[in-house]
Amino acid sequence: MTETLPCLVRIGDNVKKYKLFILDKDEISIGRSEDVTYCIMSGMISRCHVFIKKTEGVWTIKDNKSLNGVFINGKKLDSQNATTLNDGDVIQLGVRNTGDKQEFIYRFSMSAKVKRARRESDDSVSCKPVKKRFCPDNVDGSEGDSKMKEFQERLEEMQKILKEKELEHVRMKEALEKEKEEKVNQGKLLDDLKEKEVQLKSELQIKQVEMQTERKELEKKMHEELETQLKEREKGLIEKLRVQQDSLMTEKTKVEESLKQEMEKALEEKNKQLEIELTQQRDKLEKVIASKELEQKVLESQLNETKAENIKTKEAMLSAREDVLNNFKDLMEVELQCSICSELFIQSTSLNCSHSFCALCIEQWMAVKKECPICRAPITSHMRSIVLDSYIDKMVEQLDDDMRLRRKELVTTRKEEQKKIDAKKVTAGGSGRGRARGRGRGRGRNTSRRAAASPATPSRRPIVISDEEEESDDYDDDVDGDNVREGDRSTDSDDSEDDTDSEGSNISGDPDAYYGGYGRCYSCGRSGHWANGCPDS
């Protein structure tokens, strides 16, 4: 008889033992103990390793604090929380003793076709299914007989446990019936209580109406009595007031006459004293006013002096600030100036000889010569100096608006020139790869060396020599290599002669311009001064 039931199917190489665990109950336990639903005789499995439960049609799995743990899809479960099982999940029970693959790996299937033997009754348990469930592995010889005896003993114990559970089930049913009866009785009592509440509410409403009527009658009586008492009191008080008013009027006239006489005398005396005091105070006030006027004049003069001093100090501060900014600007132009374009570094690039130049300037210079423009050392590497760029940008922010605008314009123009050069390189590189072949490239290097040996023209902008002529020339592969080497040697000798000639010419420049004592002028190519103090410019 085949049925579609949820089950655990073992996967892996050695799947003869413990191949299938059918989940035909709402709660199933797996472990090494005899009391569990499915027994796995392995040292890596705990006595009660894992619980699998079904609640409201959803299967969940929970690790029972096992020693080697439970893994679902490679993740270890938390022993305190239950996790839901989905169709196709891979469950690993424990780990293997050796370092090979895991031993007990199962795949959870919600609807698998399983052949099941029919049971004769619910109370009687046959030996064959229990044998398959608790010990699915086949054992030969005397060991098999001993294990069969053990399994029979376990079956007897399981039958006893089942009978005890059935008795408990009967007890639970009786308890549930009692609870149902109690609930019915409680419902009846609640209905009676509700009826009593309705009656009491109606009686309370009637009593409240009666109390309100009685209260209104009492209030009316109290109002009438109070009104009569108040009227009587008012009459007595009015009579007393009349008598008191008459006596007070007589006393008032007497007191007024006596007060008038005393006031006239006191006023005469006070007027005399006040006149004397007024004259004294007038004299004092005149003296105080005169002294205050003098103080005001002194303070006004001091204010004028302080204002003039403040104006002078502000002017001095402004002039000092301008001097500091000018000195700072001169220092920046001297120390942070590119010796090729005579401008502050734009995208400063440091060479292997630690001299710095603008990125575009040194790139154009390296197209002509592969040596430092200042110390004539061969250029082997160059690197951007981001710290120097940020320092220059921060310092330029402290300068005036004209310098900042000029700096922005220079940066934008340099970026545009750099884009144009990059575009030319891309186009030239694509056309030149197919043309220049073999030994013909040596001749292109000779032409660049001859151009580098020519004297520099006095100019503020860097010299740019395009490589189009070098790339456009096509040379045959039959050119003799010895002739090319001789041409290289001749150009090298020319360069060395030009260097010795330029080193011999040492001319001092403008004395007010800064010169560090090394390198040459970019404008005229002679030593002894830099481009900012060149006598030819």
TIBA-301851 format. One record per residue (C-alpha): residue in three letters; x, y, z. Coordinates in nm, 4 decimals, padded with zeros to 6 digits, always signed. Example, Ala and Ser with C-alpha at 12.3 -4.5 7.8 and 13.67 -1.06 7.14 Angstrom:
<torses>
rest,px,py,pz
ALA,+01.2300,-00.4500,+00.7800 $
SER,+01.3670,-00.1060,+00.7140 $
</torses>
This chain:
<torses>
rest,px,py,pz
MET,+00.0000,+00.0000,+00.0000 $
THR,+00.1629,+00.3265,-00.1182 $
GLU,+00.0870,+00.6588,+00.0521 $
THR,+00.2182,+01.0159,+00.0114 $
LEU,+00.3579,+01.1092,+00.3512 $
PRO,+00.6200,+01.3558,+00.4788 $
CYS,+00.9458,+01.1793,+00.5500 $
LEU,+01.3231,+01.2130,+00.5879 $
VAL,+01.5193,+01.0394,+00.3088 $
ARG,+01.8868,+00.9742,+00.3689 $
ILE,+02.1298,+01.1001,+00.1040 $
GLY,+02.4958,+01.0229,+00.0502 $
ASP,+02.7180,+00.7258,-00.0341 $
ASN,+02.6390,+00.4792,+00.2487 $
VAL,+02.2586,+00.4928,+00.2647 $
LYS,+02.1738,+00.1286,+00.3392 $
LYS,+02.1273,+00.1947,+00.7116 $
TYR,+01.8582,+00.4301,+00.8465 $
LYS,+01.7475,+00.5045,+00.4922 $
LEU,+01.3931,+00.6371,+00.5562 $
PHE,+01.2187,+00.8023,+00.8540 $
ILE,+00.8411,+00.8363,+00.7998 $
LEU,+00.6815,+01.1361,+00.9765 $
ASP,+00.3430,+00.9721,+01.0492 $
LYS,+00.2918,+01.1401,+01.3905 $
ASP,+00.2603,+01.4983,+01.5086 $
GLU,+00.5742,+01.4629,+01.7235 $
ILE,+00.8744,+01.2443,+01.6349 $
SER,+01.2039,+01.2092,+01.8199 $
ILE,+01.5347,+01.0808,+01.6804 $
GLY,+01.8314,+00.9713,+01.8906 $
ARG,+02.0377,+00.6851,+02.0320 $
SER,+01.8019,+00.5981,+02.3176 $
GLU,+01.5433,+00.3168,+02.3128 $
ASP,+01.2597,+00.5540,+02.4080 $
VAL,+01.2803,+00.7674,+02.0916 $
THR,+01.0698,+00.7143,+01.7781 $
TYR,+01.3663,+00.6388,+01.5494 $
CYS,+01.6869,+00.4958,+01.6994 $
ILE,+02.0292,+00.5579,+01.5376 $
MET,+02.3053,+00.3514,+01.6992 $
SER,+02.6001,+00.5890,+01.6554 $
GLY,+02.8377,+00.7570,+01.8990 $
MET,+02.7896,+01.0929,+01.7240 $
ILE,+02.4137,+01.0946,+01.8000 $
SER,+02.2861,+01.1941,+02.1459 $
ARG,+02.0323,+00.9852,+02.3395 $
CYS,+01.7501,+01.2197,+02.2395 $
HIS,+01.9097,+01.4216,+01.9592 $
VAL,+01.6262,+01.6115,+01.7884 $
PHE,+01.2464,+01.6681,+01.7967 $
ILE,+01.0332,+01.7084,+01.4811 $
LYS,+00.6805,+01.8449,+01.5443 $
LYS,+00.3785,+01.9328,+01.3343 $
THR,+00.1733,+02.2339,+01.4476 $
GLU,-00.1178,+02.3599,+01.2326 $
GLY,+00.0143,+02.1855,+00.9221 $
VAL,+00.3690,+02.3249,+00.9583 $
TRP,+00.6656,+02.0974,+01.0409 $
THR,+00.9262,+02.2354,+01.2807 $
ILE,+01.2585,+02.0946,+01.4029 $
LYS,+01.4298,+02.1641,+01.7370 $
ASP,+01.7729,+02.0617,+01.8634 $
ASN,+01.7395,+01.8926,+02.2075 $
LYS,+02.0717,+02.0377,+02.3353 $
SER,+02.2660,+01.7659,+02.1544 $
LEU,+02.6433,+01.7387,+02.1807 $
ASN,+02.7269,+01.7558,+01.8085 $
GLY,+02.4307,+01.9724,+01.7002 $
VAL,+02.1836,+01.9757,+01.4122 $
PHE,+02.2492,+02.1529,+01.0806 $
ILE,+01.9905,+02.2660,+00.8224 $
ASN,+02.1312,+02.3602,+00.4814 $
GLY,+02.4767,+02.3960,+00.6396 $
LYS,+02.3627,+02.6280,+00.9258 $
LYS,+02.3681,+02.5087,+01.2869 $
LEU,+02.0379,+02.5304,+01.4761 $
ASP,+01.9911,+02.7120,+01.8047 $
SER,+01.8902,+02.4657,+02.0769 $
GLN,+01.6420,+02.7126,+02.2294 $
ASN,+01.4357,+02.7964,+01.9188 $
ALA,+01.2441,+02.5727,+01.6773 $
THR,+01.2822,+02.6374,+01.3028 $
THR,+01.0344,+02.5568,+01.0273 $
LEU,+01.1116,+02.2894,+00.7692 $
ASN,+01.0566,+02.3515,+00.3988 $
ASP,+01.0317,+02.0936,+00.1239 $
GLY,+01.3821,+01.9972,+00.0075 $
ASP,+01.5732,+02.1152,+00.3197 $
VAL,+01.8914,+01.9172,+00.3946 $
ILE,+01.9196,+01.8069,+00.7607 $
GLN,+02.2521,+01.6907,+00.9083 $
LEU,+02.2511,+01.5082,+01.2436 $
GLY,+02.5843,+01.5400,+01.4252 $
VAL,+02.9287,+01.5158,+01.2639 $
ARG,+03.1506,+01.2266,+01.1564 $
ASN,+03.4359,+01.1004,+01.3743 $
THR,+03.6831,+01.1058,+01.0884 $
GLY,+03.7621,+01.4081,+00.8750 $
ASP,+03.5627,+01.2745,+00.5752 $
LYS,+03.2102,+01.3642,+00.4716 $
GLN,+02.9206,+01.3889,+00.7177 $
GLU,+02.7496,+01.0597,+00.8048 $
PHE,+02.3801,+01.1232,+00.8745 $
ILE,+02.2389,+01.3622,+00.6121 $
TYR,+01.8666,+01.3602,+00.5250 $
ARG,+01.6442,+01.5501,+00.2835 $
PHE,+01.3002,+01.6577,+00.4084 $
SER,+01.0187,+01.5708,+00.1645 $
MET,+00.6593,+01.6834,+00.2196 $
SER,+00.4978,+01.4363,-00.0227 $
ALA,+00.6936,+01.1157,-00.0805 $
LYS,+00.5401,+00.7875,-00.1921 $
VAL,+00.5994,+00.5302,+00.0851 $
LYS,+00.4898,+00.1656,+00.1076 $
ARG,+00.3328,+00.0945,+00.4460 $
ALA,+00.2103,-00.2346,+00.5939 $
ARG,-00.1445,-00.2417,+00.7315 $
ARG,-00.1798,-00.2637,+01.1089 $
GLU,-00.4280,-00.5119,+01.2576 $
SER,-00.5357,-00.2746,+01.5365 $
ASP,-00.4210,+00.0414,+01.7146 $
ASP,-00.3482,-00.1395,+02.0422 $
SER,-00.1446,-00.4290,+01.9028 $
VAL,+00.1985,-00.3479,+01.7619 $
SER,+00.3619,-00.5966,+01.5218 $
CYS,+00.7274,-00.6810,+01.5440 $
LYS,+00.8235,-00.6309,+01.1784 $
PRO,+00.7574,-00.2564,+01.1442 $
VAL,+00.9204,-00.1910,+01.4796 $
LYS,+01.2158,-00.3905,+01.3666 $
LYS,+01.2468,-00.1776,+01.0538 $
ARG,+01.2060,+00.1422,+01.2519 $
PHE,+01.4405,+00.0813,+01.5406 $
CYS,+01.7090,-00.1329,+01.3757 $
PRO,+01.7037,-00.1143,+00.9984 $
ASP,+02.0533,-00.2554,+00.9524 $
ASN,+02.0865,-00.6334,+00.8775 $
VAL,+02.3139,-00.8341,+01.1075 $
ASP,+02.4461,-01.1866,+01.0376 $
GLY,+02.5421,-01.4752,+01.2700 $
SER,+02.5174,-01.4935,+01.6461 $
GLU,+02.5260,-01.1165,+01.6818 $
GLY,+02.1985,-01.1006,+01.4891 $
ASP,+02.0280,-01.3445,+01.7305 $
SER,+02.1394,-01.1455,+02.0355 $
LYS,+02.0203,-00.8227,+01.8796 $
MET,+01.6870,-00.9841,+01.7928 $
LYS,+01.6383,-01.0725,+02.1585 $
GLU,+01.7221,-00.7174,+02.2596 $
PHE,+01.4735,-00.5830,+02.0069 $
GLN,+01.2009,-00.8191,+02.1364 $
GLU,+01.2635,-00.6955,+02.4908 $
ARG,+01.2408,-00.3393,+02.3632 $
LEU,+00.9127,-00.4239,+02.1894 $
GLU,+00.7664,-00.5550,+02.5140 $
GLU,+00.8748,-00.2393,+02.6935 $
MET,+00.7243,-00.0267,+02.4155 $
GLN,+00.3930,-00.2180,+02.4425 $
LYS,+00.3858,-00.1466,+02.8165 $
ILE,+00.4541,+00.2194,+02.7502 $
LEU,+00.1756,+00.2286,+02.4883 $
LYS,-00.0735,+00.0776,+02.7352 $
GLU,+00.0216,+00.3360,+02.9974 $
LYS,-00.0230,+00.6117,+02.7385 $
GLU,-00.3669,+00.4748,+02.6462 $
LEU,-00.4689,+00.4836,+03.0140 $
GLU,-00.3465,+00.8409,+03.0361 $
HIS,-00.5450,+00.9195,+02.7206 $
VAL,-00.8646,+00.7831,+02.8835 $
ARG,-00.7978,+00.9897,+03.1950 $
MET,-00.7455,+01.2994,+02.9866 $
LYS,-01.0772,+01.2388,+02.8061 $
GLU,-01.2617,+01.2115,+03.1390 $
ALA,-01.0970,+01.5314,+03.2603 $
LEU,-01.1968,+01.7083,+02.9377 $
GLU,-01.5595,+01.5961,+02.9775 $
LYS,-01.5618,+01.7291,+03.3348 $
GLU,-01.4223,+02.0597,+03.2146 $
LYS,-01.6918,+02.0789,+02.9457 $
GLU,-01.9633,+02.0217,+03.2098 $
GLU,-01.8095,+02.2889,+03.4308 $
LYS,-01.8038,+02.5300,+03.1359 $
VAL,-02.1748,+02.4608,+03.0681 $
ASN,-02.2575,+02.5241,+03.4357 $
GLN,-02.0525,+02.8426,+03.4303 $
GLY,-02.2464,+02.9589,+03.1208 $
LYS,-02.5762,+02.9035,+03.3045 $
LEU,-02.4491,+03.0944,+03.6080 $
LEU,-02.3409,+03.3794,+03.3815 $
ASP,-02.6890,+03.3978,+03.2271 $
ASP,-02.8464,+03.4127,+03.5763 $
LEU,-02.6057,+03.6852,+03.6793 $
LYS,-02.6876,+03.8878,+03.3680 $
GLU,-03.0620,+03.8676,+03.4460 $
LYS,-02.9976,+03.9805,+03.8043 $
GLU,-02.7870,+04.2693,+03.6774 $
VAL,-03.0721,+04.3847,+03.4505 $
GLN,-03.3181,+04.3748,+03.7437 $
LEU,-03.0827,+04.5641,+03.9725 $
LYS,-03.0241,+04.8297,+03.7058 $
SER,-03.3989,+04.8861,+03.6647 $
GLU,-03.4444,+04.9136,+04.0443 $
LEU,-03.1556,+05.1566,+04.0667 $
GLN,-03.3063,+05.3771,+03.7972 $
ILE,-03.6404,+05.3902,+03.9836 $
LYS,-03.4666,+05.4793,+04.3106 $
GLN,-03.2614,+05.7464,+04.1394 $
VAL,-03.5780,+05.9110,+04.0022 $
GLU,-03.7357,+05.9097,+04.3499 $
MET,-03.4219,+06.0569,+04.5061 $
GLN,-03.4122,+06.3363,+04.2474 $
THR,-03.7729,+06.4359,+04.3183 $
GLU,-03.7111,+06.4393,+04.6961 $
ARG,-03.3959,+06.6446,+04.6487 $
LYS,-03.5807,+06.9057,+04.4414 $
GLU,-03.8523,+06.9422,+04.7079 $
LEU,-03.5918,+06.9840,+04.9845 $
GLU,-03.4078,+07.2435,+04.7823 $
LYS,-03.7249,+07.4485,+04.7375 $
LYS,-03.7964,+07.4439,+05.1120 $
MET,-03.4396,+07.5447,+05.1970 $
HIS,-03.4532,+07.8334,+04.9479 $
GLU,-03.7750,+07.9711,+05.0989 $
GLU,-03.6411,+07.9543,+05.4565 $
LEU,-03.3131,+08.1191,+05.3583 $
GLU,-03.4925,+08.4022,+05.1784 $
THR,-03.7037,+08.4821,+05.4842 $
GLN,-03.4012,+08.4808,+05.7157 $
LEU,-03.2028,+08.7022,+05.4807 $
LYS,-03.4809,+08.9599,+05.4571 $
GLU,-03.5053,+08.9874,+05.8371 $
ARG,-03.1294,+09.0287,+05.8708 $
GLU,-03.1230,+09.2944,+05.6000 $
LYS,-03.3827,+09.5052,+05.7850 $
GLY,-03.1852,+09.4960,+06.1132 $
LEU,-02.8576,+09.5793,+05.9404 $
ILE,-03.0099,+09.8737,+05.7521 $
GLU,-03.1301,+10.0303,+06.0774 $
LYS,-02.7874,+09.9850,+06.2405 $
LEU,-02.6192,+10.1423,+05.9409 $
ARG,-02.8381,+10.4527,+05.9599 $
VAL,-02.7502,+10.5095,+06.3244 $
GLN,-02.3794,+10.4614,+06.2622 $
GLN,-02.3863,+10.6954,+05.9610 $
ASP,-02.5382,+10.9767,+06.1633 $
SER,-02.2788,+10.9460,+06.4409 $
LEU,-01.9975,+10.9257,+06.1878 $
MET,-02.1100,+11.2395,+06.0068 $
THR,-02.0990,+11.4418,+06.3263 $
GLU,-01.7551,+11.3135,+06.4148 $
LYS,-01.6379,+11.3772,+06.0622 $
THR,-01.7268,+11.7449,+06.0727 $
LYS,-01.5408,+11.7907,+06.3996 $
VAL,-01.2304,+11.6101,+06.2757 $
GLU,-01.2260,+11.8029,+05.9483 $
GLU,-01.2272,+12.1376,+06.1250 $
SER,-00.9420,+12.0384,+06.3567 $
LEU,-00.7439,+11.8918,+06.0679 $
LYS,-00.7817,+12.2052,+05.8602 $
GLN,-00.6325,+12.4163,+06.1326 $
GLU,-00.3421,+12.1785,+06.1914 $
MET,-00.2763,+12.1407,+05.8195 $
GLU,-00.2582,+12.5126,+05.7650 $
LYS,+00.0047,+12.5467,+06.0366 $
ALA,+00.2043,+12.2473,+05.9140 $
LEU,+00.1911,+12.3683,+05.5545 $
GLU,+00.3299,+12.7060,+05.6444 $
GLU,+00.6219,+12.5508,+05.8347 $
LYS,+00.6900,+12.2957,+05.5596 $
ASN,+00.6822,+12.5584,+05.2879 $
LYS,+00.9507,+12.7536,+05.4679 $
GLN,+01.1686,+12.4432,+05.5123 $
LEU,+01.1150,+12.3357,+05.1515 $
GLU,+01.2182,+12.6722,+05.0179 $
ILE,+01.5422,+12.6549,+05.2165 $
GLU,+01.6099,+12.2969,+05.1009 $
LEU,+01.5316,+12.3852,+04.7404 $
THR,+01.7811,+12.6669,+04.7381 $
GLN,+02.0478,+12.4366,+04.8861 $
GLN,+01.9759,+12.1609,+04.6348 $
ARG,+01.9780,+12.4085,+04.3466 $
ASP,+02.3276,+12.5197,+04.4407 $
LYS,+02.4446,+12.1588,+04.4687 $
LEU,+02.2905,+12.0674,+04.1326 $
GLU,+02.4553,+12.3585,+03.9595 $
LYS,+02.7936,+12.2462,+04.0933 $
VAL,+02.7282,+11.8844,+03.9863 $
ILE,+02.6177,+11.9946,+03.6383 $
ALA,+02.9318,+12.2007,+03.5945 $
SER,+03.1523,+11.9065,+03.6990 $
LYS,+02.9580,+11.6687,+03.4698 $
GLU,+02.9992,+11.9048,+03.1761 $
LEU,+03.3741,+11.9088,+03.2353 $
GLU,+03.3795,+11.5280,+03.2542 $
GLN,+03.1743,+11.5056,+02.9337 $
LYS,+03.4192,+11.7280,+02.7506 $
VAL,+03.7115,+11.5178,+02.8743 $
LEU,+03.5338,+11.1945,+02.7719 $
GLU,+03.4505,+11.3345,+02.4283 $
SER,+03.8144,+11.4231,+02.3737 $
GLN,+03.9181,+11.0747,+02.4889 $
LEU,+03.6607,+10.9170,+02.2555 $
ASN,+03.7926,+11.1130,+01.9610 $
GLU,+04.1469,+11.0060,+02.0474 $
THR,+04.0455,+10.6388,+02.0808 $
LYS,+03.8547,+10.6525,+01.7494 $
ALA,+04.1596,+10.7962,+01.5778 $
GLU,+04.3795,+10.5305,+01.7386 $
ASN,+04.1351,+10.2560,+01.6316 $
ILE,+04.1384,+10.3836,+01.2747 $
LYS,+04.5176,+10.3893,+01.2791 $
THR,+04.5385,+10.0389,+01.4282 $
LYS,+04.2882,+09.9051,+01.1718 $
GLU,+04.4873,+10.0608,+00.8911 $
ALA,+04.8067,+09.9169,+01.0388 $
MET,+04.6426,+09.5738,+01.0737 $
LEU,+04.5173,+09.5868,+00.7159 $
SER,+04.8547,+09.6936,+00.5855 $
ALA,+05.0248,+09.4246,+00.7946 $
ARG,+04.7785,+09.1658,+00.6656 $
GLU,+04.8390,+09.2805,+00.3097 $
ASP,+05.2140,+09.2614,+00.3689 $
VAL,+05.1800,+08.9121,+00.5138 $
LEU,+04.9620,+08.8024,+00.2222 $
ASN,+05.2032,+08.9577,-00.0276 $
ASN,+05.4993,+08.7909,+00.1419 $
PHE,+05.3039,+08.4674,+00.1560 $
LYS,+05.2128,+08.5038,-00.2114 $
ASP,+05.5763,+08.5729,-00.3014 $
LEU,+05.6870,+08.2756,-00.0933 $
MET,+05.4306,+08.0524,-00.2647 $
GLU,+05.5392,+08.1795,-00.6061 $
VAL,+05.9004,+08.1030,-00.5153 $
GLU,+05.8650,+07.7726,-00.3306 $
LEU,+05.5476,+07.6267,-00.4909 $
GLN,+05.6035,+07.7461,-00.8478 $
CYS,+05.6600,+07.5221,-01.1448 $
SER,+05.9946,+07.6056,-01.3049 $
ILE,+05.8534,+07.5169,-01.6476 $
CYS,+05.5410,+07.7382,-01.6660 $
SER,+05.6295,+07.9809,-01.3791 $
GLU,+05.2864,+07.9207,-01.2200 $
LEU,+05.1756,+07.7543,-00.8978 $
PHE,+05.1675,+07.3763,-00.9259 $
ILE,+04.8570,+07.2425,-01.1033 $
GLN,+04.8245,+06.8701,-01.0344 $
SER,+05.1754,+06.8640,-00.8899 $
THR,+05.3891,+06.5658,-00.9911 $
SER,+05.7121,+06.4676,-00.8109 $
LEU,+05.9991,+06.3008,-00.9975 $
ASN,+06.2459,+06.0466,-00.8685 $
CYS,+06.4904,+06.3332,-00.7983 $
SER,+06.2257,+06.4895,-00.5616 $
HIS,+06.1672,+06.7934,-00.7868 $
SER,+05.8015,+06.8818,-00.8487 $
PHE,+05.6289,+07.0189,-01.1603 $
CYS,+05.2813,+07.0543,-01.3065 $
ALA,+05.1460,+06.7281,-01.4458 $
LEU,+05.0853,+06.8737,-01.7941 $
CYS,+05.4192,+07.0603,-01.8018 $
ILE,+05.6300,+06.7582,-01.7067 $
GLU,+05.4321,+06.5361,-01.9454 $
GLN,+05.5080,+06.7746,-02.2342 $
TRP,+05.8698,+06.8055,-02.1169 $
MET,+05.9093,+06.4264,-02.1026 $
ALA,+05.7863,+06.4069,-02.4612 $
VAL,+06.1032,+06.6037,-02.5506 $
LYS,+06.3550,+06.4974,-02.2850 $
LYS,+06.3602,+06.2180,-02.0312 $
GLU,+06.5543,+06.4205,-01.7735 $
CYS,+06.4665,+06.6631,-01.4936 $
PRO,+06.4411,+07.0270,-01.6122 $
ILE,+06.6196,+07.1493,-01.2947 $
CYS,+06.8928,+06.8984,-01.2080 $
ARG,+06.9099,+06.7158,-01.5462 $
ALA,+06.8834,+06.3788,-01.3707 $
PRO,+06.7279,+06.1006,-01.5818 $
ILE,+06.3562,+06.0548,-01.5100 $
THR,+06.2842,+05.7009,-01.4007 $
SER,+05.9539,+05.7554,-01.2191 $
HIS,+05.7010,+06.0267,-01.1422 $
MET,+05.4153,+06.0376,-00.8954 $
ARG,+05.1257,+06.2725,-00.8194 $
SER,+05.1544,+06.4743,-00.4940 $
ILE,+04.7970,+06.5069,-00.3665 $
VAL,+04.9087,+06.6604,-00.0350 $
LEU,+05.0860,+06.9447,-00.2170 $
ASP,+04.7784,+07.0088,-00.4344 $
SER,+04.5486,+07.0299,-00.1339 $
TYR,+04.7969,+07.2572,+00.0455 $
ILE,+04.8114,+07.4945,-00.2542 $
ASP,+04.4290,+07.4989,-00.2826 $
LYS,+04.3927,+07.5840,+00.0868 $
MET,+04.6540,+07.8590,+00.0612 $
VAL,+04.4973,+08.0091,-00.2527 $
GLU,+04.1665,+08.0395,-00.0638 $
GLN,+04.3401,+08.2857,+00.1721 $
LEU,+04.4484,+08.5129,-00.1163 $
ASP,+04.2468,+08.7888,-00.2838 $
ASP,+03.9657,+08.7318,-00.5349 $
ASP,+04.1796,+08.8109,-00.8398 $
MET,+04.4351,+08.5445,-00.7511 $
ARG,+04.1613,+08.2882,-00.6864 $
LEU,+03.9871,+08.3638,-01.0186 $
ARG,+04.3177,+08.3462,-01.2025 $
ARG,+04.3916,+08.0117,-01.0365 $
LYS,+04.0502,+07.8719,-01.1390 $
GLU,+04.0986,+07.9852,-01.4990 $
LEU,+04.4436,+07.8247,-01.5120 $
VAL,+04.3109,+07.4962,-01.3728 $
THR,+04.0242,+07.4846,-01.6257 $
THR,+04.2538,+07.5640,-01.9199 $
ARG,+04.5029,+07.2985,-01.8069 $
LYS,+04.2254,+07.0394,-01.7818 $
GLU,+04.1060,+07.1243,-02.1347 $
GLU,+04.4625,+07.0981,-02.2677 $
GLN,+04.5078,+06.7651,-02.0892 $
LYS,+04.1866,+06.6325,-02.2489 $
LYS,+04.3057,+06.7419,-02.5946 $
ILE,+04.6455,+06.5743,-02.5435 $
ASP,+04.4791,+06.2545,-02.4200 $
ALA,+04.2516,+06.2522,-02.7268 $
LYS,+04.5530,+06.3027,-02.9561 $
LYS,+04.7343,+06.0180,-02.7821 $
VAL,+04.4376,+05.7861,-02.8322 $
THR,+04.4071,+05.8708,-03.2043 $
ALA,+04.7827,+05.8648,-03.2599 $
GLY,+04.8219,+05.5369,-03.0701 $
GLY,+04.5528,+05.3699,-03.2845 $
SER,+04.7097,+05.4833,-03.6159 $
GLY,+05.0741,+05.4358,-03.5133 $
ARG,+05.0479,+05.0746,-03.4010 $
GLY,+04.9992,+04.9475,-03.7506 $
ARG,+05.2691,+05.1628,-03.9086 $
ALA,+05.5827,+05.1543,-03.6942 $
ARG,+05.7453,+04.8092,-03.7130 $
GLY,+06.0832,+04.6495,-03.6548 $
ARG,+06.3889,+04.8649,-03.6287 $
GLY,+06.2256,+05.1804,-03.7656 $
ARG,+06.1284,+05.2876,-03.4109 $
GLY,+06.4934,+05.3590,-03.3290 $
ARG,+06.4967,+05.6371,-03.5827 $
GLY,+06.1938,+05.7994,-03.4142 $
ARG,+06.3833,+05.8092,-03.0866 $
ASN,+06.6761,+05.9788,-03.2614 $
THR,+06.4489,+06.2539,-03.3938 $
SER,+06.3158,+06.3198,-03.0425 $
ARG,+06.6725,+06.3454,-02.9110 $
ARG,+06.7676,+06.5927,-03.1838 $
ALA,+06.4642,+06.8040,-03.0944 $
ALA,+06.5652,+06.7929,-02.7272 $
ALA,+06.9190,+06.9073,-02.8117 $
SER,+06.7931,+07.2256,-02.9811 $
PRO,+06.8171,+07.5398,-02.7616 $
ALA,+06.5031,+07.6410,-02.5716 $
THR,+06.3180,+07.9518,-02.6858 $
PRO,+06.2232,+08.2097,-02.4184 $
SER,+05.8564,+08.1463,-02.3529 $
ARG,+05.6183,+08.1143,-02.0600 $
ARG,+05.4372,+07.8103,-02.2019 $
PRO,+05.6031,+07.4660,-02.2226 $
ILE,+05.7487,+07.3423,-02.5525 $
VAL,+05.5278,+07.0765,-02.7161 $
ILE,+05.6749,+06.8520,-02.9863 $
SER,+05.4155,+06.6251,-03.1450 $
ASP,+05.4948,+06.2650,-03.2260 $
GLU,+05.2919,+06.2608,-03.5491 $
GLU,+05.6039,+06.2832,-03.7672 $
GLU,+05.7649,+05.9992,-03.5756 $
GLU,+05.4563,+05.7817,-03.6084 $
SER,+05.3862,+05.8720,-03.9733 $
ASP,+05.7311,+05.7721,-04.1006 $
ASP,+05.7396,+05.4138,-04.2303 $
TYR,+06.0722,+05.2376,-04.2354 $
ASP,+06.1646,+04.9201,-04.4163 $
ASP,+06.2740,+04.6129,-04.2248 $
ASP,+06.5908,+04.5902,-04.4430 $
VAL,+06.7591,+04.8892,-04.2678 $
ASP,+07.1001,+04.7995,-04.1299 $
GLY,+07.1083,+04.7877,-03.7454 $
ASP,+07.4651,+04.9170,-03.7323 $
ASN,+07.3665,+05.2419,-03.9035 $
VAL,+07.0859,+05.2945,-03.6526 $
ARG,+07.3260,+05.2440,-03.3609 $
GLU,+07.5744,+05.4924,-03.5110 $
GLY,+07.2933,+05.7517,-03.5430 $
ASP,+07.2010,+05.6979,-03.1778 $
ARG,+07.5609,+05.7464,-03.0701 $
SER,+07.5946,+06.0668,-03.2719 $
THR,+07.2773,+06.2156,-03.1176 $
ASP,+07.3953,+06.1200,-02.7688 $
SER,+07.7276,+06.2917,-02.8283 $
ASP,+07.5436,+06.6025,-02.9531 $
ASP,+07.3332,+06.6076,-02.6365 $
SER,+07.6401,+06.5775,-02.4157 $
GLU,+07.8106,+06.8640,-02.6014 $
ASP,+07.5029,+07.0843,-02.5607 $
ASP,+07.4902,+07.0026,-02.1893 $
THR,+07.8545,+07.0975,-02.1388 $
ASP,+07.8010,+07.4229,-02.3288 $
SER,+07.4952,+07.5127,-02.1227 $
GLU,+07.6665,+07.4222,-01.7941 $
GLY,+07.9547,+07.6534,-01.8730 $
SER,+07.7208,+07.9555,-01.9128 $
ASN,+07.6390,+08.0753,-01.5596 $
ILE,+07.4595,+08.4132,-01.5695 $
SER,+07.3089,+08.5787,-01.2627 $
GLY,+06.9516,+08.7035,-01.3027 $
ASP,+06.7365,+08.9658,-01.1310 $
PRO,+06.8714,+09.0175,-00.7744 $
ASP,+06.5172,+09.0729,-00.6375 $
ALA,+06.3955,+08.7361,-00.7750 $
TYR,+06.4373,+08.4205,-00.5699 $
TYR,+06.6993,+08.1630,-00.6821 $
GLY,+06.7607,+07.8361,-00.4924 $
GLY,+07.1194,+07.7883,-00.6151 $
TYR,+07.0540,+07.4897,-00.8406 $
GLY,+06.8981,+07.4095,-01.1792 $
ARG,+06.8631,+07.6223,-01.4930 $
CYS,+06.6317,+07.8829,-01.6363 $
TYR,+06.3509,+07.7392,-01.8452 $
SER,+06.3391,+08.0475,-02.0707 $
CYS,+06.7060,+08.0742,-02.1774 $
GLY,+06.8402,+07.7353,-02.0609 $
ARG,+07.1352,+07.8836,-01.8647 $
SER,+07.2239,+07.8311,-01.5003 $
GLY,+07.2655,+08.0954,-01.2299 $
HIS,+06.9009,+08.2035,-01.2223 $
TRP,+06.5433,+08.0780,-01.2649 $
ALA,+06.2684,+08.1850,-01.5083 $
ASN,+06.1184,+08.4360,-01.2619 $
GLY,+06.4474,+08.6346,-01.2686 $
CYS,+06.5626,+08.5722,-01.6288 $
PRO,+06.7375,+08.8829,-01.7777 $
ASP,+06.6153,+08.7942,-02.1300 $
SER,+06.2469,+08.7942,-02.0385 $
</torses>
